[in-house]
Amino acid sequence: MAEPEGWIDCHDPFGRDRSMTVLVEDDRVLLVAPPGESAVMSVTQTRRLHRLLDQVADRM
């Protein structure tokens, strides 16, 4: 079963608060966007996602 590594706050196209979750299972990384939505991210949120993915990759 995939283990949650963290999440990044984002918004959907209508400006509602959502989050993108990062899960890890064995040697695979899964990005879970808001169900049925697009994840709209600011530059800062994109940088946070980048750092989180780097951290996960370093542990693999």
Backbone as XML, in Angstrom:
<?xml version="1.0"?>
<chain id="A" units="angstrom">
  <residue number="1" name="MET">
    <atom name="N" x="0.847" y="-1.188" z="0.000"/>
    <atom name="CA" x="0.000" y="0.000" z="0.000"/>
    <atom name="C" x="0.888" y="1.246" z="0.000"/>
  </residue>
  <residue number="2" name="ALA">
    <atom name="N" x="0.477" y="2.255" z="-0.721"/>
    <atom name="CA" x="1.239" y="3.500" z="-0.835"/>
    <atom name="C" x="1.239" y="4.251" z="0.488"/>
  </residue>
  <residue number="3" name="GLU">
    <atom name="N" x="2.400" y="4.789" z="0.831"/>
    <atom name="CA" x="2.553" y="5.573" z="2.054"/>
    <atom name="C" x="2.562" y="7.062" z="1.717"/>
  </residue>
  <residue number="4" name="PRO">
    <atom name="N" x="1.757" y="7.875" z="2.418"/>
    <atom name="CA" x="1.772" y="9.315" z="2.148"/>
    <atom name="C" x="3.077" y="9.953" z="2.602"/>
  </residue>
  <residue number="5" name="GLU">
    <atom name="N" x="3.656" y="10.765" z="1.742"/>
    <atom name="CA" x="4.891" y="11.485" z="2.046"/>
    <atom name="C" x="4.621" y="12.941" z="2.386"/>
  </residue>
  <residue number="6" name="GLY">
    <atom name="N" x="3.507" y="13.453" z="1.935"/>
    <atom name="CA" x="3.174" y="14.842" z="2.204"/>
    <atom name="C" x="2.147" y="15.357" z="1.216"/>
  </residue>
  <residue number="7" name="TRP">
    <atom name="N" x="1.832" y="16.615" z="1.348"/>
    <atom name="CA" x="0.887" y="17.248" z="0.447"/>
    <atom name="C" x="1.288" y="18.692" z="0.239"/>
  </residue>
  <residue number="8" name="ILE">
    <atom name="N" x="0.761" y="19.245" z="-0.838"/>
    <atom name="CA" x="0.985" y="20.649" z="-1.176"/>
    <atom name="C" x="-0.385" y="21.291" z="-1.355"/>
  </residue>
  <residue number="9" name="ASP">
    <atom name="N" x="-0.603" y="22.400" z="-0.671"/>
    <atom name="CA" x="-1.851" y="23.136" z="-0.867"/>
    <atom name="C" x="-1.897" y="23.685" z="-2.283"/>
  </residue>
  <residue number="10" name="CYS">
    <atom name="N" x="-3.078" y="23.686" z="-2.869"/>
    <atom name="CA" x="-3.287" y="24.268" z="-4.196"/>
    <atom name="C" x="-4.750" y="24.710" z="-4.278"/>
  </residue>
  <residue number="11" name="HIS">
    <atom name="N" x="-5.195" y="25.041" z="-5.449"/>
    <atom name="CA" x="-6.583" y="25.437" z="-5.683"/>
    <atom name="C" x="-7.100" y="24.698" z="-6.906"/>
  </residue>
  <residue number="12" name="ASP">
    <atom name="N" x="-8.408" y="24.616" z="-7.017"/>
    <atom name="CA" x="-8.986" y="24.105" z="-8.252"/>
    <atom name="C" x="-9.220" y="25.303" z="-9.183"/>
  </residue>
  <residue number="13" name="PRO">
    <atom name="N" x="-9.667" y="25.079" z="-10.408"/>
    <atom name="CA" x="-9.850" y="26.199" z="-11.344"/>
    <atom name="C" x="-10.847" y="27.264" z="-10.873"/>
  </residue>
  <residue number="14" name="PHE">
    <atom name="N" x="-11.667" y="26.925" z="-9.858"/>
    <atom name="CA" x="-12.658" y="27.868" z="-9.349"/>
    <atom name="C" x="-12.183" y="28.588" z="-8.088"/>
  </residue>
  <residue number="15" name="GLY">
    <atom name="N" x="-10.909" y="28.360" z="-7.709"/>
    <atom name="CA" x="-10.328" y="29.041" z="-6.565"/>
    <atom name="C" x="-10.582" y="28.386" z="-5.221"/>
  </residue>
  <residue number="16" name="ARG">
    <atom name="N" x="-11.193" y="27.206" z="-5.223"/>
    <atom name="CA" x="-11.451" y="26.510" z="-3.959"/>
    <atom name="C" x="-10.168" y="25.841" z="-3.466"/>
  </residue>
  <residue number="17" name="ASP">
    <atom name="N" x="-9.991" y="25.844" z="-2.145"/>
    <atom name="CA" x="-8.809" y="25.210" z="-1.560"/>
    <atom name="C" x="-8.821" y="23.712" z="-1.798"/>
  </residue>
  <residue number="18" name="ARG">
    <atom name="N" x="-7.697" y="23.198" z="-2.260"/>
    <atom name="CA" x="-7.512" y="21.770" z="-2.501"/>
    <atom name="C" x="-6.083" y="21.422" z="-2.112"/>
  </residue>
  <residue number="19" name="SER">
    <atom name="N" x="-5.700" y="20.167" z="-2.302"/>
    <atom name="CA" x="-4.302" y="19.790" z="-2.069"/>
    <atom name="C" x="-3.904" y="18.699" z="-3.055"/>
  </residue>
  <residue number="20" name="MET">
    <atom name="N" x="-2.607" y="18.653" z="-3.327"/>
    <atom name="CA" x="-2.031" y="17.605" z="-4.150"/>
    <atom name="C" x="-1.213" y="16.743" z="-3.189"/>
  </residue>
  <residue number="21" name="THR">
    <atom name="N" x="-1.455" y="15.448" z="-3.194"/>
    <atom name="CA" x="-0.797" y="14.523" z="-2.282"/>
    <atom name="C" x="0.293" y="13.750" z="-3.004"/>
  </residue>
  <residue number="22" name="VAL">
    <atom name="N" x="1.395" y="13.517" z="-2.303"/>
    <atom name="CA" x="2.500" y="12.720" z="-2.830"/>
    <atom name="C" x="2.543" y="11.418" z="-2.036"/>
  </residue>
  <residue number="23" name="LEU">
    <atom name="N" x="2.400" y="10.289" z="-2.739"/>
    <atom name="CA" x="2.454" y="8.965" z="-2.128"/>
    <atom name="C" x="3.645" y="8.204" z="-2.692"/>
  </residue>
  <residue number="24" name="VAL">
    <atom name="N" x="4.176" y="7.283" z="-1.896"/>
    <atom name="CA" x="5.288" y="6.453" z="-2.343"/>
    <atom name="C" x="4.934" y="4.996" z="-2.099"/>
  </residue>
  <residue number="25" name="GLU">
    <atom name="N" x="5.167" y="4.167" z="-3.124"/>
    <atom name="CA" x="4.968" y="2.724" z="-2.999"/>
    <atom name="C" x="6.149" y="2.042" z="-3.663"/>
  </residue>
  <residue number="26" name="ASP">
    <atom name="N" x="6.941" y="1.351" z="-2.839"/>
    <atom name="CA" x="8.156" y="0.693" z="-3.317"/>
    <atom name="C" x="9.059" y="1.734" z="-3.985"/>
  </residue>
  <residue number="27" name="ASP">
    <atom name="N" x="9.278" y="1.594" z="-5.286"/>
    <atom name="CA" x="10.155" y="2.530" z="-6.003"/>
    <atom name="C" x="9.364" y="3.443" z="-6.931"/>
  </residue>
  <residue number="28" name="ARG">
    <atom name="N" x="8.092" y="3.656" z="-6.607"/>
    <atom name="CA" x="7.237" y="4.505" z="-7.444"/>
    <atom name="C" x="6.664" y="5.664" z="-6.640"/>
  </residue>
  <residue number="29" name="VAL">
    <atom name="N" x="6.488" y="6.787" z="-7.316"/>
    <atom name="CA" x="5.904" y="7.986" z="-6.699"/>
    <atom name="C" x="4.584" y="8.280" z="-7.393"/>
  </residue>
  <residue number="30" name="LEU">
    <atom name="N" x="3.560" y="8.524" z="-6.611"/>
    <atom name="CA" x="2.228" y="8.810" z="-7.136"/>
    <atom name="C" x="1.813" y="10.213" z="-6.719"/>
  </residue>
  <residue number="31" name="LEU">
    <atom name="N" x="1.456" y="11.045" z="-7.683"/>
    <atom name="CA" x="0.919" y="12.384" z="-7.403"/>
    <atom name="C" x="-0.590" y="12.312" z="-7.529"/>
  </residue>
  <residue number="32" name="VAL">
    <atom name="N" x="-1.283" y="12.657" z="-6.472"/>
    <atom name="CA" x="-2.739" y="12.595" z="-6.462"/>
    <atom name="C" x="-3.281" y="14.014" z="-6.476"/>
  </residue>
  <residue number="33" name="ALA">
    <atom name="N" x="-3.866" y="14.388" z="-7.598"/>
    <atom name="CA" x="-4.476" y="15.714" z="-7.745"/>
    <atom name="C" x="-5.885" y="15.682" z="-7.142"/>
  </residue>
  <residue number="34" name="PRO">
    <atom name="N" x="-6.491" y="16.846" z="-6.945"/>
    <atom name="CA" x="-7.863" y="16.866" z="-6.439"/>
    <atom name="C" x="-8.772" y="16.024" z="-7.343"/>
  </residue>
  <residue number="35" name="PRO">
    <atom name="N" x="-9.633" y="15.174" z="-6.762"/>
    <atom name="CA" x="-10.485" y="14.290" z="-7.561"/>
    <atom name="C" x="-11.307" y="15.044" z="-8.601"/>
  </residue>
  <residue number="36" name="GLY">
    <atom name="N" x="-11.166" y="14.638" z="-9.844"/>
    <atom name="CA" x="-11.936" y="15.232" z="-10.931"/>
    <atom name="C" x="-11.596" y="16.675" z="-11.234"/>
  </residue>
  <residue number="37" name="GLU">
    <atom name="N" x="-10.502" y="17.167" z="-10.728"/>
    <atom name="CA" x="-10.147" y="18.575" z="-10.875"/>
    <atom name="C" x="-8.732" y="18.725" z="-11.419"/>
  </residue>
  <residue number="38" name="SER">
    <atom name="N" x="-8.398" y="19.922" z="-11.739"/>
    <atom name="CA" x="-7.027" y="20.294" z="-12.048"/>
    <atom name="C" x="-6.448" y="20.974" z="-10.817"/>
  </residue>
  <residue number="39" name="ALA">
    <atom name="N" x="-5.157" y="20.822" z="-10.614"/>
    <atom name="CA" x="-4.497" y="21.498" z="-9.499"/>
    <atom name="C" x="-3.867" y="22.782" z="-10.022"/>
  </residue>
  <residue number="40" name="VAL">
    <atom name="N" x="-4.332" y="23.913" z="-9.530"/>
    <atom name="CA" x="-3.794" y="25.209" z="-9.909"/>
    <atom name="C" x="-2.830" y="25.619" z="-8.798"/>
  </residue>
  <residue number="41" name="MET">
    <atom name="N" x="-1.542" y="25.830" z="-9.185"/>
    <atom name="CA" x="-0.516" y="26.088" z="-8.183"/>
    <atom name="C" x="0.213" y="27.394" z="-8.469"/>
  </residue>
  <residue number="42" name="SER">
    <atom name="N" x="0.554" y="28.088" z="-7.408"/>
    <atom name="CA" x="1.373" y="29.293" z="-7.537"/>
    <atom name="C" x="2.826" y="28.876" z="-7.734"/>
  </residue>
  <residue number="43" name="VAL">
    <atom name="N" x="3.685" y="29.827" z="-8.004"/>
    <atom name="CA" x="5.116" y="29.549" z="-8.133"/>
    <atom name="C" x="5.647" y="28.973" z="-6.821"/>
  </residue>
  <residue number="44" name="THR">
    <atom name="N" x="5.247" y="29.542" z="-5.702"/>
    <atom name="CA" x="5.695" y="29.055" z="-4.400"/>
    <atom name="C" x="5.235" y="27.620" z="-4.165"/>
  </residue>
  <residue number="45" name="GLN">
    <atom name="N" x="4.003" y="27.308" z="-4.482"/>
    <atom name="CA" x="3.496" y="25.947" z="-4.307"/>
    <atom name="C" x="4.232" y="24.975" z="-5.226"/>
  </residue>
  <residue number="46" name="THR">
    <atom name="N" x="4.555" y="25.413" z="-6.419"/>
    <atom name="CA" x="5.308" y="24.571" z="-7.345"/>
    <atom name="C" x="6.697" y="24.278" z="-6.789"/>
  </residue>
  <residue number="47" name="ARG">
    <atom name="N" x="7.331" y="25.263" z="-6.203"/>
    <atom name="CA" x="8.657" y="25.055" z="-5.589"/>
    <atom name="C" x="8.567" y="24.090" z="-4.407"/>
  </residue>
  <residue number="48" name="ARG">
    <atom name="N" x="7.497" y="24.185" z="-3.614"/>
    <atom name="CA" x="7.309" y="23.252" z="-2.498"/>
    <atom name="C" x="7.147" y="21.826" z="-3.010"/>
  </residue>
  <residue number="49" name="LEU">
    <atom name="N" x="6.396" y="21.658" z="-4.083"/>
    <atom name="CA" x="6.231" y="20.332" z="-4.687"/>
    <atom name="C" x="7.580" y="19.811" z="-5.169"/>
  </residue>
  <residue number="50" name="HIS">
    <atom name="N" x="8.358" y="20.657" z="-5.792"/>
    <atom name="CA" x="9.686" y="20.274" z="-6.272"/>
    <atom name="C" x="10.559" y="19.782" z="-5.114"/>
  </residue>
  <residue number="51" name="ARG">
    <atom name="N" x="10.566" y="20.529" z="-4.021"/>
    <atom name="CA" x="11.370" y="20.133" z="-2.852"/>
    <atom name="C" x="10.895" y="18.804" z="-2.271"/>
  </residue>
  <residue number="52" name="LEU">
    <atom name="N" x="9.580" y="18.627" z="-2.179"/>
    <atom name="CA" x="9.025" y="17.381" z="-1.645"/>
    <atom name="C" x="9.404" y="16.196" z="-2.527"/>
  </residue>
  <residue number="53" name="LEU">
    <atom name="N" x="9.309" y="16.359" z="-3.839"/>
    <atom name="CA" x="9.681" y="15.280" z="-4.752"/>
    <atom name="C" x="11.178" y="14.981" z="-4.670"/>
  </residue>
  <residue number="54" name="ASP">
    <atom name="N" x="11.997" y="16.004" z="-4.516"/>
    <atom name="CA" x="13.439" y="15.799" z="-4.333"/>
    <atom name="C" x="13.721" y="14.995" z="-3.064"/>
  </residue>
  <residue number="55" name="GLN">
    <atom name="N" x="13.037" y="15.337" z="-1.982"/>
    <atom name="CA" x="13.228" y="14.621" z="-0.724"/>
    <atom name="C" x="12.857" y="13.152" z="-0.864"/>
  </residue>
  <residue number="56" name="VAL">
    <atom name="N" x="11.740" y="12.892" z="-1.525"/>
    <atom name="CA" x="11.296" y="11.512" z="-1.737"/>
    <atom name="C" x="12.305" y="10.758" z="-2.601"/>
  </residue>
  <residue number="57" name="ALA">
    <atom name="N" x="12.768" y="11.376" z="-3.663"/>
    <atom name="CA" x="13.715" y="10.728" z="-4.569"/>
    <atom name="C" x="15.023" y="10.416" z="-3.860"/>
  </residue>
  <residue number="58" name="ASP">
    <atom name="N" x="15.466" y="11.290" z="-2.967"/>
    <atom name="CA" x="16.715" y="11.062" z="-2.243"/>
    <atom name="C" x="16.635" y="9.857" z="-1.309"/>
  </residue>
  <residue number="59" name="ARG">
    <atom name="N" x="15.427" y="9.546" z="-0.827"/>
    <atom name="CA" x="15.261" y="8.408" z="0.083"/>
    <atom name="C" x="15.068" y="7.086" z="-0.648"/>
  </residue>
  <residue number="60" name="MET">
    <atom name="N" x="14.878" y="7.141" z="-1.940"/>
    <atom name="CA" x="14.628" y="5.905" z="-2.704"/>
    <atom name="C" x="15.908" y="5.225" z="-3.105"/>
  </residue>
</chain>
